[in-house]
Amino acid sequence: MSISEIENEIIEAFELFGDDWEAKYEHLIDLGKSVPIIDEKFKTDDRLIKGCQSRVWLRTEMVNDKIIYTADSDAIITKGIVALMVSVLSNHTADEIINAELNFINTIGLKEHLSPTRANGLVNMIKQMKLDALAFKNSINNVGNN
């Protein structure tokens, strides 16, 4: 399934709740329960996403040319947000991730319903996921050029 198809599914799911942001937050919390959890041994300071109000760990690995993310957070809403991002970006190529526009965030109104610090954390999460994808892409290109 493409990134845009996953985004459309998320938009449809959030539309079911109408303008009820309490229900949407509950949905985010439920999503957080399904995030592929990062192994405890990878919950290290170098995997913390900087600029997040909560502690958010992100692990990125490449498997068969696809990037796989696992994550965790010590806050339930933030865990839901990172679960959302992992579900959209994981299992795609570096190029797909780097080029993803992630319009669903504005479409569902997520950014405008987060506190400024959480919204900043979301931006930093996306930035880190794309930077990790770029790093994998560059490492592949460098191997091919040697």
C-alpha positions in Angstrom: 0.0 0.0 0.0 1.4 3.4 -0.9 2.0 6.3 1.5 -0.9 8.3 0.0 -3.3 5.3 0.3 -2.4 4.9 4.0 -2.9 8.6 4.5 -6.4 8.3 2.9 -7.3 5.5 5.3 -6.2 7.6 8.2 -8.2 10.6 7.0 -11.3 8.3 6.6 -10.8 6.9 10.1 -10.5 10.4 11.7 -13.6 11.6 9.7 -15.7 9.0 11.5 -15.3 11.1 14.7 -16.5 14.4 13.1 -15.4 17.3 15.2 -15.1 15.3 18.4 -11.5 15.8 19.4 -11.9 13.9 22.6 -12.8 10.8 20.5 -9.9 11.5 18.1 -7.4 11.7 21.0 -8.8 8.3 22.2 -8.2 6.9 18.7 -4.6 8.2 18.9 -4.2 6.6 22.3 -5.5 3.3 20.8 -3.1 3.6 17.9 -0.2 4.1 20.4 -1.0 0.6 21.7 -0.3 -0.9 18.3 3.0 0.8 17.5 5.8 -1.6 16.8 7.7 -1.0 20.1 11.4 -0.4 20.0 13.3 -3.0 21.9 14.4 -1.8 25.4 18.1 -2.1 24.4 17.5 0.6 21.7 16.0 3.1 24.1 19.2 5.1 24.2 19.9 8.8 24.3 21.1 8.8 20.7 17.7 7.5 19.5 15.7 10.2 21.4 14.0 12.7 19.1 15.2 16.1 20.0 12.7 18.8 20.5 9.9 16.6 21.8 8.2 17.5 25.1 8.0 13.8 25.9 10.7 11.2 25.5 10.3 9.6 22.1 12.7 6.9 20.9 13.0 6.0 17.2 14.9 3.2 15.6 15.3 3.0 11.9 16.6 0.0 10.0 16.5 -1.1 6.4 15.2 -4.5 5.4 15.1 -5.5 1.8 15.3 -1.9 0.5 12.4 -0.9 2.8 12.8 1.3 5.9 11.3 -0.1 9.1 10.7 2.2 12.1 10.0 1.1 15.6 9.4 3.6 18.4 8.1 4.3 21.8 7.2 7.3 24.0 6.7 7.8 27.7 3.5 9.8 27.0 0.3 8.2 25.7 -0.8 10.9 23.2 2.8 11.2 21.8 3.0 7.4 21.5 -0.2 7.6 19.4 1.3 10.3 17.2 4.5 8.4 16.7 2.4 5.3 15.9 0.6 7.3 13.3 3.8 8.3 11.7 5.3 4.8 11.9 2.2 3.4 10.2 2.4 5.8 7.4 6.2 5.8 6.7 7.4 2.3 7.7 7.8 -0.4 5.0 8.6 2.1 2.2 11.7 3.0 0.3 13.9 5.9 1.3 12.8 7.9 -1.7 9.1 7.3 -0.9 9.7 8.5 2.7 11.8 11.5 1.7 9.3 12.6 -0.9 6.2 12.0 1.2 4.2 15.2 1.6 2.2 13.9 4.6 -0.9 16.1 3.8 -3.1 14.0 6.1 -1.7 15.8 9.1 -3.3 19.1 8.1 -6.4 17.4 6.6 -7.3 15.7 9.9 -6.4 18.9 11.8 -3.9 17.2 14.0 -1.3 19.9 14.1 -3.8 22.6 15.1 -5.2 20.5 17.9 -1.8 19.8 19.5 -0.1 22.0 22.1 2.7 24.1 20.6 5.3 21.8 22.1 3.6 18.7 20.8 3.2 20.2 17.4 6.9 21.0 17.4 7.6 17.5 18.5 5.6 16.2 15.5 7.6 18.3 13.2 10.9 17.0 14.7 9.6 13.4 14.5 8.9 13.8 10.8 12.3 15.5 10.3 14.1 12.7 12.0 12.3 10.0 10.1 13.1 11.7 6.8 16.7 12.3 7.8 17.1 8.7 8.7 15.7 7.7 5.3 18.1 10.1 3.6 21.0 8.6 5.6 20.1 5.1 4.4 19.7 6.3 0.8 23.1 8.0 1.0 24.7 4.9 2.5 23.3 2.8 -0.4 24.5 5.3 -3.0 28.0 5.4 -1.4 28.2 1.6 -1.4 27.2 1.5 -5.1 29.9 4.1 -6.0 32.8 2.3 -4.3 
